[in-house]
Amino acid sequence: MPILIAPALVGVLVDHGQFSESYAGWVIASGSFGVAALLMFISVRIHKLNLKKLAGLSLGVVVIIDIYSSFSVNPDLYFLVTRFLAGIAMGAANIVVYTSFATMPNYERGYGLFVLMQFVVSGLGLYFLIIYSQNIGVQGTYLSLATLDLIALFLIRYLPDRSVTKEVDDSSHTEMKVLLSLVTLFAVVGFGLFEASGFAQFTYIERVGMAIPLSELTVGNIMLVSSLIGIPGSLVIILIGTRFGLIPPLLFGMLCSLVGLGILLTTKTYTSYFISACLLGFGWALCLPYIQTLLAKLDKKGSALAAGNSFATIGAALGPAFAAMVVGNSNYDRVFALSITLLLFAGASLLISIIRMQINAK
């Protein structure tokens, strides 16, 4: 699963790798662009590919690249290319997980469990990277990522093999027919904007804590708590599923994020930073499984999921990239204003998709 450690990774690169804040943001963006490129390529061929074998091969490649990256960390173009290639290798593993859930009964609860585990692992990663960054260093960070990739490689065997899995969608629609429908286009663009908003603020939120100023221990604890707060957010879909539809939980989750960003724009204290981080973690975790559920409803064979996650990954790359352009000399208010704007457009696009889907179903 994608591990949400961008703020801590930016901090490690800046504090221990002689990277500027802007260039560290581009490192995060380059990996995301790689994932997006792979997912976009797969989205128009997904019905014909053995994704499980491809994921195994790709994870093996990314283990090698992460180990290599740990010994070649420098703020140069060559390192950006290396992280782009790692992103390409990681993309296949991501989509095989997403599509595996879509083949299961009550798949929306599967996405909730996925996000729950994502926030637990990410919270622990943020905590240890921030608190022990001086001991781990840049090299140790990428070696740790390689270790996690290796564990994931061994777990691939437990995913269902689509070639022997009973088809749950006998639709004759091709990938392109699904992808070019307006309901899908609004969904995938909305997902991309949602992730761009989240990753724009997420990339620099650790630096905001340091600038207040708070100690590394305090920021690490807040990052851990804010990630763990994502657990009840992801539990919403596990407990109630889609009983109340998709729109109410999505609106509530986005409202939490908007309030969190608004607080950070108006005041920066320990209390406001803590509350904002928790609201952002909760809102993000609540929305993600509902967006994945929307994409799965559009095509359980995975083309909408692949395209949606490709756009989401592009958004996850463009968010830090845009944030790196506007942050200037630690001007974090510009980053939060950017995130608010992107989130409002994301909400509008997703609402249009859901409404059109409901109309088409009648």
C-alpha positions as a Python dict, from the first residue, in 0.01 Angstrom:
ca = {
    (1, 'M'): (0, 0, 0),
    (2, 'P'): (117, 358, -49),
    (3, 'I'): (267, 478, 280),
    (4, 'L'): (191, 840, 365),
    (5, 'I'): (527, 956, 496),
    (6, 'A'): (591, 1248, 262),
    (7, 'P'): (622, 1513, 539),
    (8, 'A'): (880, 1310, 728),
    (9, 'L'): (1065, 1218, 408),
    (10, 'V'): (1086, 1586, 311),
    (11, 'G'): (1223, 1661, 658),
    (12, 'V'): (1485, 1385, 630),
    (13, 'L'): (1597, 1504, 285),
    (14, 'V'): (1617, 1868, 398),
    (15, 'D'): (1781, 1811, 737),
    (16, 'H'): (2013, 1523, 648),
    (17, 'G'): (2046, 1517, 270),
    (18, 'Q'): (2129, 1881, 187),
    (19, 'F'): (1809, 1915, -18),
    (20, 'S'): (1617, 2244, -36),
    (21, 'E'): (1251, 2228, 67),
    (22, 'S'): (1150, 2286, -293),
    (23, 'Y'): (1374, 2011, -433),
    (24, 'A'): (1261, 1767, -164),
    (25, 'G'): (905, 1833, -282),
    (26, 'W'): (1008, 1743, -636),
    (27, 'V'): (1150, 1411, -511),
    (28, 'I'): (807, 1323, -375),
    (29, 'A'): (644, 1440, -697),
    (30, 'S'): (874, 1239, -925),
    (31, 'G'): (783, 909, -760),
    (32, 'S'): (415, 990, -786),
    (33, 'F'): (449, 1076, -1155),
    (34, 'G'): (603, 731, -1209),
    (35, 'V'): (310, 555, -1042),
    (36, 'A'): (64, 763, -1244),
    (37, 'A'): (235, 682, -1574),
    (38, 'L'): (215, 308, -1507),
    (39, 'L'): (-148, 321, -1394),
    (40, 'M'): (-256, 524, -1697),
    (41, 'F'): (-86, 272, -1927),
    (42, 'I'): (-257, -20, -1750),
    (43, 'S'): (-603, 140, -1735),
    (44, 'V'): (-672, 76, -2106),
    (45, 'R'): (-539, -284, -2091),
    (46, 'I'): (-639, -399, -1746),
    (47, 'H'): (-903, -652, -1857),
    (48, 'K'): (-635, -854, -2037),
    (49, 'L'): (-337, -841, -1798),
    (50, 'N'): (-223, -1083, -1530),
    (51, 'L'): (-170, -810, -1274),
    (52, 'K'): (-61, -1045, -997),
    (53, 'K'): (247, -1160, -1188),
    (54, 'L'): (319, -804, -1297),
    (55, 'A'): (296, -681, -937),
    (56, 'G'): (542, -947, -819),
    (57, 'L'): (792, -849, -1086),
    (58, 'S'): (748, -478, -1017),
    (59, 'L'): (794, -512, -641),
    (60, 'G'): (1117, -701, -703),
    (61, 'V'): (1236, -413, -918),
    (62, 'V'): (1139, -147, -663),
    (63, 'V'): (1329, -330, -387),
    (64, 'I'): (1643, -304, -600),
    (65, 'I'): (1581, 62, -683),
    (66, 'D'): (1520, 159, -319),
    (67, 'I'): (1842, -12, -211),
    (68, 'Y'): (2027, 167, -491),
    (69, 'S'): (1864, 500, -394),
    (70, 'S'): (1992, 466, -39),
    (71, 'F'): (2350, 485, -171),
    (72, 'S'): (2293, 756, -434),
    (73, 'V'): (2099, 1030, -256),
    (74, 'N'): (2190, 1365, -406),
    (75, 'P'): (1982, 1672, -500),
    (76, 'D'): (2025, 1624, -874),
    (77, 'L'): (1824, 1522, -1180),
    (78, 'Y'): (1966, 1170, -1174),
    (79, 'F'): (1807, 1103, -834),
    (80, 'L'): (1470, 1236, -955),
    (81, 'V'): (1484, 994, -1248),
    (82, 'T'): (1563, 708, -1010),
    (83, 'R'): (1259, 788, -795),
    (84, 'F'): (1043, 820, -1109),
    (85, 'L'): (1145, 465, -1208),
    (86, 'A'): (1068, 343, -856),
    (87, 'G'): (722, 495, -892),
    (88, 'I'): (664, 311, -1219),
    (89, 'A'): (758, -18, -1052),
    (90, 'M'): (529, 53, -756),
    (91, 'G'): (227, 136, -970),
    (92, 'A'): (151, -224, -1067),
    (93, 'A'): (145, -341, -706),
    (94, 'N'): (-95, -61, -616),
    (95, 'I'): (-352, -144, -881),
    (96, 'V'): (-355, -519, -819),
    (97, 'V'): (-458, -448, -459),
    (98, 'Y'): (-729, -202, -560),
    (99, 'T'): (-881, -438, -818),
    (100, 'S'): (-860, -737, -582),
    (101, 'F'): (-1097, -565, -341),
    (102, 'A'): (-1341, -491, -624),
    (103, 'T'): (-1391, -866, -687),
    (104, 'M'): (-1502, -933, -328),
    (105, 'P'): (-1847, -907, -165),
    (106, 'N'): (-1892, -588, 42),
    (107, 'Y'): (-1592, -441, -134),
    (108, 'E'): (-1656, -96, 14),
    (109, 'R'): (-1565, -236, 358),
    (110, 'G'): (-1249, -382, 206),
    (111, 'Y'): (-1143, -34, 99),
    (112, 'G'): (-1214, 86, 452),
    (113, 'L'): (-984, -181, 596),
    (114, 'F'): (-721, -89, 338),
    (115, 'V'): (-726, 279, 439),
    (116, 'L'): (-726, 181, 808),
    (117, 'M'): (-405, -19, 766),
    (118, 'Q'): (-258, 255, 548),
    (119, 'F'): (-302, 513, 824),
    (120, 'V'): (-175, 281, 1099),
    (121, 'V'): (146, 196, 912),
    (122, 'S'): (186, 555, 793),
    (123, 'G'): (139, 691, 1145),
    (124, 'L'): (411, 465, 1278),
    (125, 'G'): (635, 557, 985),
    (126, 'L'): (586, 929, 1042),
    (127, 'Y'): (653, 892, 1413),
    (128, 'F'): (977, 696, 1383),
    (129, 'L'): (1112, 898, 1089),
    (130, 'I'): (1055, 1231, 1263),
    (131, 'I'): (1171, 1124, 1610),
    (132, 'Y'): (1469, 914, 1502),
    (133, 'S'): (1563, 1092, 1178),
    (134, 'Q'): (1912, 1170, 1307),
    (135, 'N'): (1975, 800, 1374),
    (136, 'I'): (1806, 668, 1061),
    (137, 'G'): (1933, 926, 814),
    (138, 'V'): (1857, 935, 442),
    (139, 'Q'): (2025, 603, 370),
    (140, 'G'): (1840, 424, 649),
    (141, 'T'): (1510, 570, 529),
    (142, 'Y'): (1539, 420, 180),
    (143, 'L'): (1670, 91, 316),
    (144, 'S'): (1362, 78, 543),
    (145, 'L'): (1140, 136, 240),
    (146, 'A'): (1319, -148, 58),
    (147, 'T'): (1250, -376, 356),
    (148, 'L'): (879, -293, 346),
    (149, 'D'): (874, -353, -30),
    (150, 'L'): (1033, -693, 27),
    (151, 'I'): (764, -785, 282),
    (152, 'A'): (497, -677, 33),
    (153, 'L'): (659, -896, -232),
    (154, 'F'): (610, -1205, -18),
    (155, 'L'): (248, -1108, 56),
    (156, 'I'): (155, -1086, -314),
    (157, 'R'): (88, -1462, -316),
    (158, 'Y'): (-217, -1415, -93),
    (159, 'L'): (-397, -1186, -336),
    (160, 'P'): (-667, -1347, -554),
    (161, 'D'): (-559, -1445, -903),
    (162, 'R'): (-806, -1283, -1139),
    (163, 'S'): (-759, -1558, -1396),
    (164, 'V'): (-922, -1803, -1153),
    (165, 'T'): (-1152, -1559, -974),
    (166, 'K'): (-1520, -1569, -1060),
    (167, 'E'): (-1614, -1261, -1263),
    (168, 'V'): (-1846, -1035, -1071),
    (169, 'D'): (-1930, -807, -1363),
    (170, 'D'): (-2047, -961, -1690),
    (171, 'S'): (-2071, -628, -1867),
    (172, 'S'): (-1945, -622, -2224),
    (173, 'H'): (-1815, -266, -2192),
    (174, 'T'): (-1459, -220, -2303),
    (175, 'E'): (-1210, -22, -2102),
    (176, 'M'): (-1239, 279, -2332),
    (177, 'K'): (-1620, 288, -2315),
    (178, 'V'): (-1600, 295, -1938),
    (179, 'L'): (-1321, 550, -1926),
    (180, 'L'): (-1476, 793, -2174),
    (181, 'S'): (-1814, 814, -2002),
    (182, 'L'): (-1879, 1148, -1832),
    (183, 'V'): (-1954, 986, -1496),
    (184, 'T'): (-1611, 820, -1498),
    (185, 'L'): (-1430, 1129, -1620),
    (186, 'F'): (-1574, 1344, -1342),
    (187, 'A'): (-1491, 1072, -1086),
    (188, 'V'): (-1127, 1028, -1188),
    (189, 'V'): (-1064, 1403, -1222),
    (190, 'G'): (-1226, 1461, -883),
    (191, 'F'): (-1006, 1194, -726),
    (192, 'G'): (-699, 1355, -879),
    (193, 'L'): (-791, 1698, -743),
    (194, 'F'): (-869, 1548, -402),
    (195, 'E'): (-524, 1388, -376),
    (196, 'A'): (-355, 1701, -511),
    (197, 'S'): (-517, 1900, -232),
    (198, 'G'): (-423, 1647, 35),
    (199, 'F'): (-63, 1599, -69),
    (200, 'A'): (0, 1971, -121),
    (201, 'Q'): (-59, 2042, 247),
    (202, 'F'): (66, 1703, 367),
    (203, 'T'): (410, 1748, 211),
    (204, 'Y'): (486, 2056, 421),
    (205, 'I'): (278, 2007, 734),
    (206, 'E'): (576, 1870, 927),
    (207, 'R'): (774, 2182, 838),
    (208, 'V'): (489, 2399, 969),
    (209, 'G'): (521, 2233, 1309),
    (210, 'M'): (893, 2297, 1313),
    (211, 'A'): (836, 2663, 1220),
    (212, 'I'): (583, 2732, 1504),
    (213, 'P'): (832, 2624, 1660),
    (214, 'L'): (764, 2281, 1813),
    (215, 'S'): (1019, 2016, 1904),
    (216, 'E'): (1077, 1712, 1683),
    (217, 'L'): (926, 1494, 1955),
    (218, 'T'): (610, 1706, 1971),
    (219, 'V'): (568, 1716, 1592),
    (220, 'G'): (629, 1340, 1572),
    (221, 'N'): (366, 1273, 1836),
    (222, 'I'): (114, 1497, 1659),
    (223, 'M'): (182, 1330, 1323),
    (224, 'L'): (132, 989, 1484),
    (225, 'V'): (-194, 1092, 1651),
    (226, 'S'): (-327, 1258, 1335),
    (227, 'S'): (-261, 941, 1137),
    (228, 'L'): (-422, 722, 1404),
    (229, 'I'): (-722, 958, 1400),
    (230, 'G'): (-764, 834, 1044),
    (231, 'I'): (-865, 496, 1190),
    (232, 'P'): (-1212, 609, 1303),
    (233, 'G'): (-1244, 790, 968),
    (234, 'S'): (-1185, 465, 779),
    (235, 'L'): (-1410, 276, 1022),
    (236, 'V'): (-1712, 478, 906),
    (237, 'I'): (-1743, 284, 580),
    (238, 'I'): (-1668, -45, 756),
    (239, 'L'): (-1952, 12, 1003),
    (240, 'I'): (-2220, 170, 783),
    (241, 'G'): (-2106, 87, 428),
    (242, 'T'): (-2308, 285, 173),
    (243, 'R'): (-2630, 278, 378),
    (244, 'F'): (-2660, 656, 348),
    (245, 'G'): (-2517, 674, -3),
    (246, 'L'): (-2185, 826, -107),
    (247, 'I'): (-2259, 1199, -91),
    (248, 'P'): (-2319, 1257, 285),
    (249, 'P'): (-1994, 1093, 408),
    (250, 'L'): (-1789, 1257, 133),
    (251, 'L'): (-1928, 1601, 216),
    (252, 'F'): (-1864, 1552, 588),
    (253, 'G'): (-1507, 1432, 530),
    (254, 'M'): (-1427, 1725, 302),
    (255, 'L'): (-1581, 1968, 550),
    (256, 'C'): (-1346, 1834, 820),
    (257, 'S'): (-1049, 1894, 590),
    (258, 'L'): (-1163, 2246, 499),
    (259, 'V'): (-1204, 2338, 866),
    (260, 'G'): (-858, 2198, 943),
    (261, 'L'): (-698, 2399, 662),
    (262, 'G'): (-890, 2710, 766),
    (263, 'I'): (-759, 2684, 1121),
    (264, 'L'): (-399, 2661, 997),
    (265, 'L'): (-453, 2968, 781),
    (266, 'T'): (-575, 3180, 1071),
    (267, 'T'): (-355, 3073, 1363),
    (268, 'K'): (-46, 2864, 1426),
    (269, 'T'): (-9, 2742, 1783),
    (270, 'Y'): (39, 2400, 1939),
    (271, 'T'): (-337, 2365, 1990),
    (272, 'S'): (-438, 2480, 1641),
    (273, 'Y'): (-169, 2263, 1481),
    (274, 'F'): (-285, 1956, 1675),
    (275, 'I'): (-655, 2010, 1597),
    (276, 'S'): (-586, 2083, 1229),
    (277, 'A'): (-369, 1775, 1183),
    (278, 'C'): (-637, 1555, 1342),
    (279, 'L'): (-916, 1702, 1128),
    (280, 'L'): (-711, 1656, 812),
    (281, 'G'): (-624, 1296, 900),
    (282, 'F'): (-985, 1208, 984),
    (283, 'G'): (-1133, 1376, 677),
    (284, 'W'): (-884, 1223, 437),
    (285, 'A'): (-933, 870, 575),
    (286, 'L'): (-1312, 904, 566),
    (287, 'C'): (-1323, 1016, 203),
    (288, 'L'): (-1070, 778, 46),
    (289, 'P'): (-1264, 447, 72),
    (290, 'Y'): (-1584, 614, -50),
    (291, 'I'): (-1404, 747, -358),
    (292, 'Q'): (-1257, 401, -425),
    (293, 'T'): (-1607, 255, -385),
    (294, 'L'): (-1741, 500, -644),
    (295, 'L'): (-1474, 389, -892),
    (296, 'A'): (-1544, 20, -821),
    (297, 'K'): (-1915, 75, -886),
    (298, 'L'): (-1832, 211, -1230),
    (299, 'D'): (-1632, -98, -1335),
    (300, 'K'): (-1550, -388, -1102),
    (301, 'K'): (-1298, -523, -1354),
    (302, 'G'): (-1073, -234, -1264),
    (303, 'S'): (-1044, 9, -1555),
    (304, 'A'): (-1207, 297, -1365),
    (305, 'L'): (-1004, 207, -1055),
    (306, 'A'): (-681, 211, -1256),
    (307, 'A'): (-764, 541, -1427),
    (308, 'G'): (-889, 695, -1103),
    (309, 'N'): (-581, 594, -909),
    (310, 'S'): (-364, 713, -1198),
    (311, 'F'): (-523, 1057, -1180),
    (312, 'A'): (-503, 1042, -800),
    (313, 'T'): (-132, 968, -824),
    (314, 'I'): (-87, 1248, -1076),
    (315, 'G'): (-264, 1468, -825),
    (316, 'A'): (-38, 1336, -548),
    (317, 'A'): (257, 1440, -766),
    (318, 'L'): (119, 1776, -880),
    (319, 'G'): (12, 1871, -528),
    (320, 'P'): (368, 1871, -388),
    (321, 'A'): (495, 2018, -715),
    (322, 'F'): (251, 2311, -701),
    (323, 'A'): (319, 2348, -329),
    (324, 'A'): (693, 2361, -402),
    (325, 'M'): (627, 2643, -649),
    (326, 'V'): (424, 2856, -407),
    (327, 'V'): (596, 2785, -74),
    (328, 'G'): (882, 3025, -153),
    (329, 'N'): (1069, 3115, 165),
    (330, 'S'): (858, 2901, 400),
    (331, 'N'): (531, 3078, 303),
    (332, 'Y'): (306, 2792, 414),
    (333, 'D'): (-18, 2995, 403),
    (334, 'R'): (3, 2986, 23),
    (335, 'V'): (18, 2607, 39),
    (336, 'F'): (-296, 2588, 254),
    (337, 'A'): (-484, 2831, 28),
    (338, 'L'): (-387, 2613, -269),
    (339, 'S'): (-514, 2301, -90),
    (340, 'I'): (-849, 2463, -10),
    (341, 'T'): (-900, 2566, -374),
    (342, 'L'): (-817, 2220, -506),
    (343, 'L'): (-1043, 2052, -250),
    (344, 'L'): (-1342, 2266, -349),
    (345, 'F'): (-1299, 2172, -716),
    (346, 'A'): (-1256, 1807, -617),
    (347, 'G'): (-1580, 1807, -423),
    (348, 'A'): (-1772, 1959, -713),
    (349, 'S'): (-1636, 1704, -961),
    (350, 'L'): (-1711, 1404, -739),
    (351, 'L'): (-2063, 1526, -665),
    (352, 'I'): (-2136, 1563, -1037),
    (353, 'S'): (-2011, 1207, -1097),
    (354, 'I'): (-2224, 1056, -821),
    (355, 'I'): (-2537, 1245, -929),
    (356, 'R'): (-2490, 1138, -1293),
    (357, 'M'): (-2438, 777, -1184),
    (358, 'Q'): (-2760, 787, -985),
    (359, 'I'): (-2947, 937, -1283),
    (360, 'N'): (-2807, 673, -1521),
    (361, 'A'): (-2912, 394, -1281),
    (362, 'K'): (-3278, 499, -1295),
}
